[in-house]
Amino acid sequence: MTSAIATAELFLIAMGIILSVPYLIWRLLRTDYYAPLVVVQIIAGILLGPGILGRWFPTYYAYVFPPSVIAALGGTSCWAVVLFVWIAGVELDLKRAWLHRAESLTAAALALGVPLVLGGVAAAALLRYRGWSGMQAHGWQFVLGVGMACAVTALPVLILLMEKLAILREPLGQRVLRYASLDDVAIWGVLAVILIDWAPIGRQAGFLVALALAGGMVRGS
């Protein structure tokens, strides 16, 4: 019980640092002109990670970000991404997307396919050297994983930037959102193939159906 309370307290401290530090930097230094809040958040996340904070201040990093807190943050971030992408889907004009389906599919396929193929080719070359692929990973998983990492669209970041530029609901913003949304659907499909586990598929399908129904109700309200 004491350990659970300590983890909860450290989780709140970590969340407070993660949320407040980039906001204070953005607000106090007035970086909005050359670095919007989302950019400051990305940079702050890198600085607070194990590569910078963990290397320079290992004791402090180990205290604030123990494995239990990292696991809790990982679960929270997964839910945050799911909800954020869900909101993006609500913002997407489906009628316009269907009207321009040929153009959208072509542009999205090229934007996704080219870096995916090039990343996969690079990964296939790296397989010749030890230390790049994990011990339990198959070769095709490594190739697809690297290709996916090269092709992935940072949809939440893209949406925040378009919102900042006030073009999210404009024709240009909707076009970009169509392309990025299709790419994200394909990328998550590739990730599902890499990490597929047949046991929880039924539960996951039920969750996706419920999420789709909730999105339809929000769009209709």
Z-matrix of the N, CA and C atoms (Angstrom, degrees):
N
C 1 1.471
C 2 1.527 1 110.41
N 3 1.342 2 115.43 1 -43.70
C 4 1.469 3 119.67 2 -180.00
C 5 1.522 4 110.61 3 -62.72
N 6 1.335 5 115.77 4 -40.55
C 7 1.459 6 119.87 5 179.42
C 8 1.522 7 110.94 6 -63.61
N 9 1.350 8 116.85 7 -39.94
C 10 1.460 9 120.54 8 178.85
C 11 1.526 10 111.27 9 -64.23
N 12 1.336 11 116.27 10 -40.14
C 13 1.473 12 120.29 11 178.78
C 14 1.524 13 109.91 12 -65.46
N 15 1.333 14 116.51 13 -43.24
C 16 1.465 15 120.23 14 179.27
C 17 1.524 16 110.51 15 -62.09
N 18 1.333 17 117.04 16 -41.21
C 19 1.464 18 120.11 17 178.06
C 20 1.519 19 110.97 18 -63.29
N 21 1.339 20 116.43 19 -41.70
C 22 1.468 21 120.06 20 179.05
C 23 1.520 22 111.10 21 -63.10
N 24 1.327 23 116.43 22 -41.06
C 25 1.472 24 119.78 23 179.27
C 26 1.525 25 110.96 24 -65.52
N 27 1.331 26 116.55 25 -45.03
C 28 1.462 27 119.76 26 178.99
C 29 1.519 28 111.31 27 -65.75
N 30 1.331 29 116.97 28 -34.52
C 31 1.464 30 120.42 29 177.13
C 32 1.528 31 110.46 30 -62.48
N 33 1.333 32 116.98 31 -43.36
C 34 1.462 33 120.50 32 178.56
C 35 1.531 34 110.92 33 -65.54
N 36 1.332 35 116.60 34 -38.73
C 37 1.466 36 119.74 35 177.33
C 38 1.522 37 110.28 36 -63.84
N 39 1.331 38 116.12 37 -45.85
C 40 1.464 39 120.23 38 -179.95
C 41 1.526 40 111.10 39 -62.28
N 42 1.333 41 117.08 40 -42.94
C 43 1.463 42 120.31 41 178.29
C 44 1.520 43 111.04 42 -63.44
N 45 1.347 44 115.96 43 -39.19
C 46 1.461 45 119.34 44 178.07
C 47 1.522 46 111.81 45 -62.49
N 48 1.331 47 116.29 46 -41.31
C 49 1.472 48 120.44 47 178.25
C 50 1.524 49 110.22 48 -65.99
N 51 1.328 50 116.71 49 -47.33
C 52 1.462 51 121.15 50 -176.65
C 53 1.526 52 111.74 51 -62.21
N 54 1.330 53 116.55 52 -38.88
C 55 1.466 54 119.95 53 -177.33
C 56 1.525 55 112.81 54 -83.25
N 57 1.335 56 117.37 55 -35.70
C 58 1.462 57 119.59 56 -172.17
C 59 1.523 58 113.69 57 -86.66
N 60 1.333 59 117.86 58 -37.97
C 61 1.465 60 120.10 59 -174.97
C 62 1.528 61 111.97 60 -59.92
N 63 1.342 62 119.75 61 -53.65
C 64 1.472 63 117.88 62 179.37
C 65 1.521 64 112.93 63 -63.88
N 66 1.347 65 116.75 64 -35.31
C 67 1.465 66 118.54 65 179.25
C 68 1.518 67 111.07 66 -64.68
N 69 1.333 68 117.45 67 -43.27
C 70 1.460 69 120.39 68 -179.77
C 71 1.527 70 111.23 69 -66.09
N 72 1.338 71 117.00 70 -39.57
C 73 1.467 72 119.79 71 176.98
C 74 1.525 73 110.02 72 -61.72
N 75 1.327 74 115.65 73 -46.66
C 76 1.468 75 120.61 74 -179.49
C 77 1.532 76 111.47 75 -63.91
N 78 1.327 77 116.11 76 -40.14
C 79 1.465 78 120.56 77 -175.85
C 80 1.528 79 112.12 78 -77.07
N 81 1.323 80 116.94 79 -48.39
C 82 1.461 81 120.43 80 -173.79
C 83 1.526 82 111.72 81 -75.79
N 84 1.328 83 117.18 82 -38.12
C 85 1.466 84 119.95 83 -179.26
C 86 1.525 85 112.63 84 -88.24
N 87 1.318 86 116.10 85 -5.15
C 88 1.467 87 122.22 86 177.51
C 89 1.535 88 111.44 87 51.51
N 90 1.313 89 114.33 88 57.93
C 91 1.467 90 120.73 89 -176.76
C 92 1.528 91 113.20 90 -87.43
N 93 1.331 92 116.97 91 3.74
C 94 1.461 93 119.89 92 -169.89
C 95 1.527 94 112.93 93 -58.75
N 96 1.312 95 117.86 94 -30.59
C 97 1.468 96 120.52 95 -175.92
C 98 1.523 97 111.59 96 -67.94
N 99 1.337 98 117.05 97 -42.15
C 100 1.467 99 120.96 98 -177.04
C 101 1.526 100 113.64 99 -111.89
N 102 1.313 101 117.94 100 -11.61
C 103 1.469 102 121.10 101 178.63
C 104 1.522 103 108.65 102 -149.02
N 105 1.340 104 118.20 103 94.25
C 106 1.470 105 120.69 104 177.83
C 107 1.529 106 111.27 105 -59.42
N 108 1.312 107 115.16 106 167.55
C 109 1.462 108 120.55 107 -175.58
C 110 1.523 109 111.69 108 -55.95
N 111 1.326 110 117.84 109 -40.30
C 112 1.468 111 119.92 110 -177.70
C 113 1.526 112 111.11 111 -63.97
N 114 1.327 113 117.64 112 -35.07
C 115 1.469 114 120.84 113 177.45
C 116 1.529 115 110.04 114 -69.00
N 117 1.330 116 116.52 115 -42.38
C 118 1.469 117 120.36 116 177.81
C 119 1.528 118 110.03 117 -62.33
N 120 1.322 119 117.56 118 -38.50
C 121 1.465 120 120.96 119 178.98
C 122 1.527 121 111.19 120 -63.56
N 123 1.326 122 117.05 121 -40.64
C 124 1.466 123 120.50 122 178.86
C 125 1.534 124 110.14 123 -64.02
N 126 1.333 125 116.13 124 -47.53
C 127 1.474 126 120.10 125 -179.10
C 128 1.528 127 110.36 126 -63.72
N 129 1.345 128 116.46 127 -42.38
C 130 1.467 129 119.58 128 179.55
C 131 1.526 130 110.70 129 -64.48
N 132 1.330 131 117.25 130 -36.93
C 133 1.455 132 119.97 131 177.70
C 134 1.513 133 112.13 132 -62.59
N 135 1.331 134 116.38 133 -38.94
C 136 1.471 135 119.89 134 177.14
C 137 1.524 136 110.51 135 -66.45
N 138 1.340 137 116.48 136 -43.45
C 139 1.465 138 120.18 137 -179.07
C 140 1.527 139 112.08 138 -65.75
N 141 1.342 140 116.79 139 -32.69
C 142 1.467 141 120.35 140 -178.82
C 143 1.523 142 112.45 141 -84.80
N 144 1.317 143 117.82 142 -3.38
C 145 1.455 144 121.74 143 -177.41
C 146 1.517 145 112.98 144 -81.44
N 147 1.327 146 116.22 145 -179.79
C 148 1.476 147 120.39 146 -177.34
C 149 1.523 148 113.76 147 -67.36
N 150 1.344 149 117.19 148 -23.89
C 151 1.452 150 119.27 149 -178.31
C 152 1.513 151 113.57 150 -71.46
N 153 1.334 152 118.13 151 -29.29
C 154 1.471 153 121.30 152 -178.27
C 155 1.528 154 110.21 153 -111.27
N 156 1.344 155 116.57 154 -69.14
C 157 1.466 156 119.54 155 -179.24
C 158 1.524 157 111.00 156 -62.26
N 159 1.349 158 116.40 157 -41.30
C 160 1.459 159 119.28 158 -179.58
C 161 1.514 160 113.12 159 -65.97
N 162 1.325 161 117.63 160 -28.21
C 163 1.468 162 120.69 161 179.64
C 164 1.530 163 111.40 162 -84.43
N 165 1.338 164 116.56 163 -39.83
C 166 1.459 165 119.81 164 -176.57
C 167 1.530 166 112.58 165 -81.73
N 168 1.334 167 115.83 166 -37.19
C 169 1.470 168 120.59 167 -179.23
C 170 1.526 169 109.18 168 -130.29
N 171 1.319 170 117.15 169 69.12
C 172 1.470 171 119.96 170 -174.08
C 173 1.524 172 114.09 171 -61.50
N 174 1.321 173 117.42 172 -36.48
C 175 1.465 174 119.96 173 -178.64
C 176 1.524 175 110.54 174 -65.86
N 177 1.331 176 115.98 175 -46.92
C 178 1.464 177 120.23 176 179.66
C 179 1.527 178 110.82 177 -63.71
N 180 1.335 179 116.06 178 -42.69
C 181 1.466 180 119.73 179 179.96
C 182 1.528 181 110.86 180 -63.25
N 183 1.321 182 117.08 181 -43.46
C 184 1.461 183 120.72 182 179.62
C 185 1.525 184 111.97 183 -63.90
N 186 1.340 185 117.42 184 -31.39
C 187 1.464 186 120.35 185 179.53
C 188 1.523 187 111.60 186 -75.26
N 189 1.343 188 117.53 187 -46.21
C 190 1.465 189 120.72 188 -175.30
C 191 1.524 190 111.52 189 -80.37
N 192 1.337 191 116.88 190 -33.12
C 193 1.463 192 120.43 191 -175.87
C 194 1.531 193 111.48 192 -121.27
N 195 1.343 194 117.77 193 62.90
C 196 1.465 195 119.44 194 174.92
C 197 1.536 196 109.81 195 -71.34
N 198 1.328 197 117.96 196 168.19
C 199 1.471 198 120.07 197 -178.41
C 200 1.525 199 114.37 198 -54.16
N 201 1.330 200 117.19 199 -36.83
C 202 1.466 201 119.49 200 -179.61
C 203 1.528 202 111.60 201 -65.15
N 204 1.323 203 117.01 202 -39.02
C 205 1.459 204 121.06 203 178.38
C 206 1.524 205 110.34 204 -71.61
N 207 1.331 206 117.20 205 -39.71
C 208 1.462 207 120.90 206 177.07
C 209 1.525 208 110.40 207 -59.53
N 210 1.342 209 116.50 208 -41.10
C 211 1.466 210 120.11 209 178.65
C 212 1.533 211 110.60 210 -64.36
N 213 1.329 212 116.95 211 -42.14
C 214 1.464 213 120.25 212 178.96
C 215 1.523 214 111.37 213 -65.69
N 216 1.326 215 116.86 214 -40.50
C 217 1.461 216 121.06 215 177.03
C 218 1.525 217 111.18 216 -64.33
N 219 1.339 218 116.12 217 -37.49
C 220 1.460 219 119.63 218 178.05
C 221 1.520 220 111.93 219 -62.92
N 222 1.330 221 116.74 220 -43.52
C 223 1.464 222 119.47 221 177.21
C 224 1.513 223 112.22 222 -64.40
N 225 1.328 224 116.99 223 -41.69
C 226 1.468 225 120.84 224 178.27
C 227 1.518 226 111.22 225 -63.16
N 228 1.333 227 116.77 226 -41.96
C 229 1.466 228 120.02 227 -179.23
C 230 1.523 229 111.20 228 -66.19
N 231 1.326 230 117.41 229 -35.92
C 232 1.471 231 119.88 230 177.44
C 233 1.519 232 111.01 231 -62.26
N 234 1.323 233 116.56 232 -45.58
C 235 1.467 234 119.71 233 177.75
C 236 1.520 235 111.28 234 -64.37
N 237 1.330 236 116.93 235 -38.48
C 238 1.460 237 120.13 236 179.58
C 239 1.523 238 111.07 237 -62.68
N 240 1.329 239 116.87 238 -42.60
C 241 1.468 240 120.52 239 179.31
C 242 1.525 241 110.62 240 -65.55
N 243 1.345 242 116.44 241 -42.63
C 244 1.470 243 120.22 242 179.01
C 245 1.526 244 110.63 243 -59.10
N 246 1.324 245 116.95 244 -48.24
C 247 1.465 246 120.34 245 -178.46
C 248 1.523 247 111.59 246 -67.56
N 249 1.333 248 116.60 247 -36.49
C 250 1.455 249 119.29 248 -179.16
C 251 1.521 250 111.03 249 -67.33
N 252 1.337 251 116.48 250 -44.15
C 253 1.463 252 119.79 251 178.38
C 254 1.523 253 110.65 252 -67.29
N 255 1.317 254 116.81 253 -34.43
C 256 1.467 255 121.10 254 175.24
C 257 1.526 256 111.14 255 -60.78
N 258 1.339 257 116.25 256 -44.26
C 259 1.464 258 120.27 257 176.91
C 260 1.526 259 110.56 258 -62.87
N 261 1.330 260 115.88 259 -37.98
C 262 1.473 261 119.44 260 176.96
C 263 1.515 262 110.71 261 -61.25
N 264 1.329 263 116.94 262 -39.67
C 265 1.461 264 119.94 263 177.01
C 266 1.517 265 112.28 264 -64.78
N 267 1.324 266 116.25 265 -35.19
C 268 1.465 267 119.68 266 176.46
C 269 1.524 268 111.01 267 -65.35
N 270 1.336 269 116.36 268 -35.87
C 271 1.468 270 120.94 269 179.71
C 272 1.528 271 112.62 270 -73.92
N 273 1.326 272 117.42 271 -20.76
C 274 1.461 273 120.82 272 -176.01
C 275 1.532 274 110.93 273 -72.70
N 276 1.318 275 116.08 274 132.68
C 277 1.463 276 122.12 275 177.33
C 278 1.527 277 108.35 276 -82.13
N 279 1.331 278 116.47 277 99.79
C 280 1.459 279 120.72 278 -174.65
C 281 1.532 280 112.10 279 -68.50
N 282 1.317 281 117.39 280 -34.27
C 283 1.464 282 119.58 281 178.92
C 284 1.521 283 110.97 282 -63.70
N 285 1.321 284 116.61 283 -43.76
C 286 1.458 285 120.19 284 178.57
C 287 1.531 286 110.42 285 -68.96
N 288 1.333 287 116.34 286 -35.85
C 289 1.462 288 119.29 287 178.37
C 290 1.534 289 110.69 288 -63.54
N 291 1.341 290 116.84 289 -40.71
C 292 1.464 291 119.67 290 178.84
C 293 1.523 292 110.95 291 -70.31
N 294 1.316 293 116.86 292 -35.50
C 295 1.458 294 120.94 293 179.53
C 296 1.523 295 110.65 294 -63.00
N 297 1.326 296 116.84 295 -37.36
C 298 1.471 297 121.93 296 -178.78
C 299 1.529 298 110.35 297 -107.53
N 300 1.304 299 117.93 298 36.57
C 301 1.460 300 121.92 299 -173.92
C 302 1.530 301 112.61 300 -63.02
N 303 1.339 302 117.73 301 -40.23
C 304 1.466 303 119.65 302 -178.38
C 305 1.524 304 111.13 303 -64.21
N 306 1.327 305 115.58 304 -47.23
C 307 1.468 306 120.23 305 178.70
C 308 1.522 307 110.84 306 -63.18
N 309 1.346 308 116.31 307 -42.79
C 310 1.459 309 120.38 308 -177.57
C 311 1.524 310 111.22 309 -64.96
N 312 1.329 311 117.27 310 -44.54
C 313 1.454 312 120.60 311 -179.65
C 314 1.521 313 111.58 312 -64.84
N 315 1.332 314 116.74 313 -40.23
C 316 1.465 315 119.90 314 -179.65
C 317 1.525 316 111.11 315 -65.04
N 318 1.331 317 116.16 316 -50.05
C 319 1.470 318 119.87 317 -178.74
C 320 1.526 319 111.38 318 -64.04
N 321 1.344 320 116.28 319 -42.79
C 322 1.461 321 119.48 320 -178.91
C 323 1.527 322 110.93 321 -66.69
N 324 1.342 323 116.71 322 -39.07
C 325 1.460 324 119.88 323 -179.90
C 326 1.516 325 111.39 324 -64.24
N 327 1.327 326 117.23 325 -41.52
C 328 1.466 327 120.39 326 178.95
C 329 1.530 328 110.77 327 -68.85
N 330 1.336 329 116.19 328 -42.07
C 331 1.468 330 119.93 329 -179.66
C 332 1.523 331 111.22 330 -64.58
N 333 1.329 332 116.88 331 -32.32
C 334 1.457 333 120.86 332 179.58
C 335 1.523 334 111.87 333 -88.04
N 336 1.330 335 116.39 334 -44.95
C 337 1.454 336 120.43 335 -170.62
C 338 1.512 337 114.35 336 -67.62
N 339 1.328 338 117.04 337 -41.45
C 340 1.471 339 119.50 338 -176.16
C 341 1.530 340 111.74 339 -62.23
N 342 1.341 341 120.36 340 -54.78
C 343 1.471 342 118.27 341 178.64
C 344 1.524 343 113.05 342 -66.68
N 345 1.349 344 117.33 343 -29.59
C 346 1.462 345 119.82 344 178.33
C 347 1.527 346 110.81 345 -64.77
N 348 1.329 347 116.19 346 -45.15
C 349 1.466 348 120.30 347 179.68
C 350 1.524 349 110.81 348 -67.31
N 351 1.337 350 117.23 349 -45.98
C 352 1.462 351 120.16 350 -179.62
C 353 1.524 352 111.44 351 -63.21
N 354 1.341 353 116.22 352 -41.03
C 355 1.469 354 119.03 353 177.13
C 356 1.512 355 111.76 354 -65.37
N 357 1.346 356 116.35 355 -38.38
C 358 1.456 357 119.43 356 177.53
C 359 1.516 358 112.60 357 -64.99
N 360 1.332 359 116.80 358 -39.07
C 361 1.465 360 120.60 359 177.39
C 362 1.534 361 110.42 360 -63.27
N 363 1.335 362 116.01 361 -43.24
C 364 1.467 363 119.50 362 177.65
C 365 1.526 364 111.17 363 -63.09
N 366 1.340 365 116.43 364 -39.94
C 367 1.467 366 119.95 365 179.38
C 368 1.522 367 111.29 366 -66.01
N 369 1.338 368 116.51 367 -39.38
C 370 1.462 369 119.75 368 177.87
C 371 1.522 370 110.73 369 -61.60
N 372 1.329 371 117.27 370 -36.50
C 373 1.461 372 120.35 371 176.83
C 374 1.530 373 111.15 372 -68.68
N 375 1.348 374 116.65 373 -36.37
C 376 1.467 375 120.08 374 -179.24
C 377 1.519 376 112.17 375 -70.11
N 378 1.338 377 117.03 376 -23.05
C 379 1.465 378 119.82 377 179.63
C 380 1.531 379 111.87 378 -62.12
N 381 1.304 380 117.03 379 -18.75
C 382 1.463 381 120.62 380 -179.96
C 383 1.535 382 111.64 381 -72.72
N 384 1.335 383 116.67 382 -14.46
C 385 1.461 384 121.28 383 -177.39
C 386 1.526 385 109.77 384 -113.64
N 387 1.285 386 117.15 385 143.45
C 388 1.456 387 122.25 386 -179.65
C 389 1.531 388 110.69 387 -74.51
N 390 1.323 389 114.87 388 152.98
C 391 1.453 390 121.21 389 173.28
C 392 1.513 391 115.53 390 94.89
N 393 1.328 392 118.22 391 -9.76
C 394 1.455 393 119.60 392 -178.33
C 395 1.526 394 111.33 393 -87.71
N 396 1.305 395 116.87 394 -43.10
C 397 1.462 396 120.99 395 -178.39
C 398 1.522 397 110.13 396 -94.95
N 399 1.343 398 116.49 397 147.32
C 400 1.458 399 120.98 398 178.34
C 401 1.520 400 111.88 399 -68.31
N 402 1.327 401 115.82 400 160.21
C 403 1.456 402 121.17 401 -176.09
C 404 1.531 403 111.69 402 -64.39
N 405 1.339 404 117.54 403 -32.68
C 406 1.460 405 121.04 404 -175.82
C 407 1.522 406 112.58 405 -100.10
N 408 1.304 407 117.97 406 2.74
C 409 1.465 408 120.90 407 -177.18
C 410 1.520 409 110.51 408 -88.74
N 411 1.326 410 115.69 409 139.60
C 412 1.454 411 120.52 410 171.87
C 413 1.536 412 108.71 411 -80.46
N 414 1.317 413 115.25 412 159.15
C 415 1.461 414 119.38 413 -178.53
C 416 1.513 415 112.71 414 -59.84
N 417 1.338 416 117.19 415 -41.99
C 418 1.466 417 119.62 416 -178.59
C 419 1.512 418 111.64 417 -67.38
N 420 1.347 419 116.80 418 -30.91
C 421 1.465 420 119.75 419 177.65
C 422 1.522 421 110.52 420 -67.45
N 423 1.325 422 116.12 421 -41.61
C 424 1.462 423 119.91 422 179.09
C 425 1.523 424 110.82 423 -64.56
N 426 1.340 425 116.79 424 -43.83
C 427 1.462 426 120.56 425 -179.27
C 428 1.528 427 110.64 426 -63.15
N 429 1.328 428 117.03 427 -47.47
C 430 1.464 429 120.09 428 179.49
C 431 1.527 430 111.57 429 -65.81
N 432 1.333 431 116.23 430 -37.75
C 433 1.458 432 119.62 431 -179.20
C 434 1.520 433 112.67 432 -64.02
N 435 1.325 434 116.85 433 -44.97
C 436 1.462 435 120.57 434 178.58
C 437 1.531 436 109.96 435 -66.89
N 438 1.323 437 116.77 436 -42.01
C 439 1.459 438 119.42 437 177.40
C 440 1.514 439 112.11 438 -60.79
N 441 1.333 440 116.47 439 -41.11
C 442 1.454 441 120.79 440 178.03
C 443 1.524 442 111.47 441 -64.27
N 444 1.338 443 116.40 442 -41.48
C 445 1.465 444 119.94 443 179.08
C 446 1.523 445 111.36 444 -62.27
N 447 1.332 446 117.22 445 -33.39
C 448 1.466 447 120.67 446 178.89
C 449 1.528 448 111.57 447 -75.42
N 450 1.331 449 116.93 448 -27.03
C 451 1.461 450 120.28 449 -173.37
C 452 1.520 451 114.00 450 -99.69
N 453 1.325 452 118.00 451 -11.04
C 454 1.460 453 120.38 452 -171.64
C 455 1.527 454 111.34 453 -63.87
N 456 1.317 455 115.49 454 143.10
C 457 1.461 456 122.85 455 176.96
C 458 1.524 457 109.52 456 -99.44
N 459 1.322 458 117.23 457 128.39
C 460 1.463 459 120.81 458 177.71
C 461 1.527 460 108.00 459 -79.28
N 462 1.342 461 115.53 460 74.30
C 463 1.462 462 120.46 461 -172.81
C 464 1.530 463 113.40 462 -59.16
N 465 1.344 464 119.79 463 -45.84
C 466 1.471 465 118.30 464 178.35
C 467 1.528 466 112.87 465 -58.99
N 468 1.340 467 116.22 466 -42.35
C 469 1.467 468 119.80 467 179.01
C 470 1.519 469 110.47 468 -65.09
N 471 1.322 470 116.45 469 -42.37
C 472 1.459 471 121.13 470 179.50
C 473 1.525 472 111.17 471 -60.49
N 474 1.317 473 116.74 472 -42.99
C 475 1.463 474 120.58 473 -178.82
C 476 1.528 475 110.56 474 -66.24
N 477 1.331 476 116.75 475 -42.71
C 478 1.464 477 119.39 476 179.47
C 479 1.524 478 111.15 477 -62.97
N 480 1.320 479 116.72 478 -39.69
C 481 1.465 480 119.50 479 178.67
C 482 1.532 481 110.91 480 -66.81
N 483 1.330 482 117.29 481 -41.79
C 484 1.466 483 119.54 482 178.68
C 485 1.522 484 110.88 483 -67.21
N 486 1.337 485 116.07 484 -35.19
C 487 1.461 486 119.07 485 176.04
C 488 1.529 487 110.13 486 -64.44
N 489 1.337 488 116.09 487 -40.19
C 490 1.463 489 120.59 488 178.73
C 491 1.521 490 110.91 489 -63.93
N 492 1.335 491 117.07 490 -38.00
C 493 1.463 492 121.78 491 179.40
C 494 1.528 493 112.77 492 -82.20
N 495 1.335 494 116.32 493 -2.21
C 496 1.471 495 122.57 494 178.97
C 497 1.531 496 112.32 495 60.44
N 498 1.352 497 116.00 496 37.80
C 499 1.464 498 119.23 497 178.46
C 500 1.527 499 111.89 498 -120.47
N 501 1.343 500 117.48 499 4.70
C 502 1.459 501 119.97 500 -174.81
C 503 1.524 502 111.53 501 -59.66
N 504 1.311 503 117.43 502 -40.87
C 505 1.463 504 120.92 503 -177.50
C 506 1.529 505 112.95 504 -97.48
N 507 1.332 506 115.90 505 4.53
C 508 1.457 507 120.55 506 175.61
C 509 1.533 508 109.87 507 -84.66
N 510 1.342 509 118.35 508 163.78
C 511 1.474 510 120.14 509 -179.53
C 512 1.523 511 113.79 510 -53.38
N 513 1.351 512 117.29 511 -42.29
C 514 1.457 513 119.88 512 179.45
C 515 1.527 514 111.16 513 -63.50
N 516 1.329 515 116.31 514 -45.72
C 517 1.454 516 120.15 515 179.83
C 518 1.519 517 112.19 516 -63.03
N 519 1.337 518 117.03 517 -40.31
C 520 1.463 519 120.53 518 178.38
C 521 1.529 520 111.39 519 -65.76
N 522 1.325 521 116.33 520 -36.08
C 523 1.469 522 119.35 521 178.26
C 524 1.521 523 110.35 522 -65.57
N 525 1.330 524 116.44 523 -47.19
C 526 1.463 525 120.35 524 178.89
C 527 1.524 526 110.52 525 -61.95
N 528 1.340 527 116.22 526 -40.05
C 529 1.463 528 120.52 527 179.54
C 530 1.523 529 111.37 528 -64.58
N 531 1.329 530 117.56 529 -36.36
C 532 1.465 531 120.89 530 176.69
C 533 1.529 532 110.67 531 -61.65
N 534 1.325 533 115.52 532 -49.00
C 535 1.462 534 119.68 533 -179.13
C 536 1.535 535 110.91 534 -61.20
N 537 1.326 536 115.87 535 -48.34
C 538 1.463 537 120.05 536 -176.35
C 539 1.519 538 111.62 537 -66.17
N 540 1.334 539 117.23 538 -36.66
C 541 1.463 540 120.34 539 -179.52
C 542 1.520 541 110.91 540 -66.18
N 543 1.323 542 116.93 541 -43.69
C 544 1.461 543 120.02 542 177.29
C 545 1.527 544 111.33 543 -62.17
N 546 1.326 545 115.98 544 -41.02
C 547 1.461 546 119.69 545 177.99
C 548 1.527 547 111.34 546 -63.03
N 549 1.332 548 116.33 547 -41.16
C 550 1.460 549 119.25 548 -179.34
C 551 1.525 550 111.37 549 -65.62
N 552 1.335 551 116.53 550 -40.39
C 553 1.465 552 119.68 551 177.27
C 554 1.525 553 110.33 552 -59.20
N 555 1.323 554 116.19 553 -44.83
C 556 1.463 555 120.25 554 -179.90
C 557 1.524 556 111.18 555 -66.04
N 558 1.333 557 116.97 556 -41.76
C 559 1.461 558 120.62 557 -178.75
C 560 1.525 559 110.80 558 -63.39
N 561 1.337 560 116.86 559 -44.34
C 562 1.465 561 119.16 560 178.71
C 563 1.519 562 110.65 561 -65.35
N 564 1.342 563 116.70 562 -31.00
C 565 1.456 564 119.78 563 174.45
C 566 1.518 565 111.71 564 -64.31
N 567 1.339 566 116.57 565 -42.60
C 568 1.461 567 120.92 566 176.74
C 569 1.527 568 110.52 567 -62.88
N 570 1.334 569 116.46 568 -43.41
C 571 1.462 570 120.10 569 178.98
C 572 1.522 571 111.14 570 -62.29
N 573 1.340 572 116.92 571 -38.96
C 574 1.460 573 120.33 572 178.11
C 575 1.527 574 111.57 573 -63.26
N 576 1.328 575 115.98 574 -37.80
C 577 1.466 576 119.34 575 177.60
C 578 1.525 577 110.86 576 -64.76
N 579 1.349 578 115.84 577 -40.06
C 580 1.463 579 120.04 578 -178.64
C 581 1.526 580 110.81 579 -66.48
N 582 1.314 581 116.83 580 -42.96
C 583 1.470 582 121.55 581 -171.76
C 584 1.521 583 112.85 582 -107.59
N 585 1.316 584 117.94 583 20.17
C 586 1.456 585 120.82 584 -171.50
C 587 1.528 586 111.85 585 -58.99
N 588 1.308 587 115.28 586 136.33
C 589 1.456 588 123.69 587 177.26
C 590 1.522 589 106.54 588 -136.93
N 591 1.324 590 117.14 589 112.76
C 592 1.457 591 120.06 590 -170.47
C 593 1.531 592 112.90 591 -70.32
N 594 1.321 593 118.09 592 -21.11
C 595 1.466 594 119.99 593 -175.23
C 596 1.529 595 113.22 594 -61.97
N 597 1.350 596 118.89 595 -49.81
C 598 1.473 597 118.33 596 -176.29
C 599 1.527 598 114.23 597 -91.71
N 600 1.343 599 118.41 598 11.29
C 601 1.465 600 119.57 599 -174.37
C 602 1.524 601 111.43 600 -61.12
N 603 1.322 602 117.16 601 -39.96
C 604 1.466 603 119.95 602 -179.84
C 605 1.523 604 112.01 603 -60.88
N 606 1.330 605 116.93 604 -43.96
C 607 1.466 606 120.30 605 178.85
C 608 1.517 607 110.99 606 -65.46
N 609 1.327 608 116.53 607 -40.47
C 610 1.461 609 120.19 608 179.58
C 611 1.529 610 110.92 609 -64.69
N 612 1.338 611 116.93 610 -40.45
C 613 1.466 612 120.17 611 179.00
C 614 1.514 613 110.59 612 -62.70
N 615 1.343 614 116.73 613 -42.23
C 616 1.465 615 119.66 614 177.61
C 617 1.514 616 112.15 615 -61.98
N 618 1.337 617 116.35 616 -39.54
C 619 1.460 618 120.07 617 178.07
C 620 1.523 619 111.47 618 -63.83
N 621 1.340 620 116.81 619 -42.21
C 622 1.464 621 120.72 620 179.78
C 623 1.524 622 111.17 621 -64.43
N 624 1.331 623 117.14 622 -40.21
C 625 1.474 624 120.42 623 177.56
C 626 1.524 625 110.47 624 -62.54
N 627 1.345 626 116.33 625 -45.39
C 628 1.466 627 119.80 626 178.75
C 629 1.516 628 111.55 627 -62.51
N 630 1.334 629 117.48 628 -39.42
C 631 1.461 630 120.88 629 179.86
C 632 1.524 631 110.76 630 -67.08
N 633 1.349 632 116.83 631 -39.04
C 634 1.460 633 120.16 632 177.49
C 635 1.523 634 111.93 633 -64.80
N 636 1.325 635 116.57 634 -41.15
C 637 1.471 636 120.51 635 178.24
C 638 1.528 637 110.24 636 -64.44
N 639 1.331 638 116.27 637 -41.46
C 640 1.477 639 119.29 638 178.62
C 641 1.522 640 110.71 639 -63.59
N 642 1.356 641 116.99 640 -39.67
C 643 1.454 642 119.74 641 177.62
C 644 1.512 643 112.04 642 -63.90
N 645 1.352 644 116.84 643 -39.01
C 646 1.467 645 119.51 644 177.58
C 647 1.517 646 112.15 645 -63.84
N 648 1.331 647 116.52 646 -39.57
C 649 1.470 648 119.24 647 179.06
C 650 1.521 649 111.81 648 -67.17
N 651 1.357 650 116.52 649 -38.40
C 652 1.462 651 118.88 650 178.66
C 653 1.531 652 110.61 651 -66.85
N 654 1.335 653 116.66 652 -40.70
C 655 1.467 654 119.64 653 179.67
C 656 1.513 655 111.71 654 -65.02
N 657 1.334 656 116.17 655 -34.27
C 658 1.459 657 119.59 656 -177.94
C 659 1.514 658 114.64 657 -81.41
N 660 1.335 659 116.87 658 -14.67
C 661 1.459 660 119.43 659 -178.07
C 662 1.527 661 112.12 660 -83.80
